[in-house]
Amino acid sequence: PQWAGEEVQAVVQWMRELCLRLSLQGRLRVAAEGLNGTLSGDKAAVAEYCRCITAQYPCLEGTDFKTDESTARLGYRGLR
C-alpha cells in the first residue's frame, strides 16, 4: 500500500494494538511505501492477524503471507 505520511502513525498504532491483542511478537516496519515484518505467535492468532489487516486495508488483499509453524517465540522488538 501507499500510505500518506500522516496515515503511517495511525497504521502503526492500529497494528500495535492488534499485535498486543493477539499476543503476537516480532518486528514490523510501517512506512509510506508499505509494510514489512516477521511475527510469531499462536497459529490461530497469526491467521487472525492476516484476516484483520486485509479487512482493515483492502489494498493488502491477495498478499502472499509466509507462515510457518514453530514453538520458538521471538522477542517483541517493536513497531515503527
N, C-alpha and C positions, 0 to 999 in steps of 0.2 A: 504493500500500500504506500501511497504518498500522503503523509500527514503534514499539515501546515505546522509551522514552528510552535504555535500556541496549543495545538492539539496534542503534541508529544507528551507534555506533562500530564494531561488528562488521561492519556492512554497508559502512561506509567502508573498512575495512581490506581486505575481500574485493574491493571494486570497485577499490581502488588496485592490488592485486596483479594483478587481471585486466587492467586497462589497461596496466600495465607489461609484463606477459607478451605482450600483443598489440601492443605498441608504439603504443598509441593516445595521442593528445594532445588537449588541450582543457580543458573545465571541467565538473565535476559537482558538484551540491549534493544531499546526502542529509540529509533531515530526517524527523522522526517522521511528517510529513504525506505524504512521498513523495520522489520523485527527479526532478531536472531537470538538463539539461545539454546540451552540444554537444561532440561528439568528432570528431576527424579521424584518418584513417589509411587503410591499405590496405583496399580494398573487401571482401576476404575476411575481414580482421580485424574490421571493423565488423559484418559478418554473424555472425561467431563470437561477438562481444560480445553481440549481441541474442539469440542462441541460448543462451549461457551464463547470462545473467541471467534469462531466462524459465524455464530449467531449475532454477536455484537458487531463484528466487522465483516460484512458480506464479501468485501473485496478479497478476503482470505479463503473464501470457498474454493475448493479444488486444491488447496495446499497439500503437498505430499509430506505429512508429518512422519518423521522417522521415529519409531518406537522400538523398544527392546526391553524385555523383562530382566530385572536384576534385583538382588536383595541388597546391594550396596546402596548407601544413601550419600548423596553429595551434600556438602555443607552449603547452606544458603548464602550465596555470595552477593546477593543484592540485585537490584533492578535499577537501571539508569535510563 
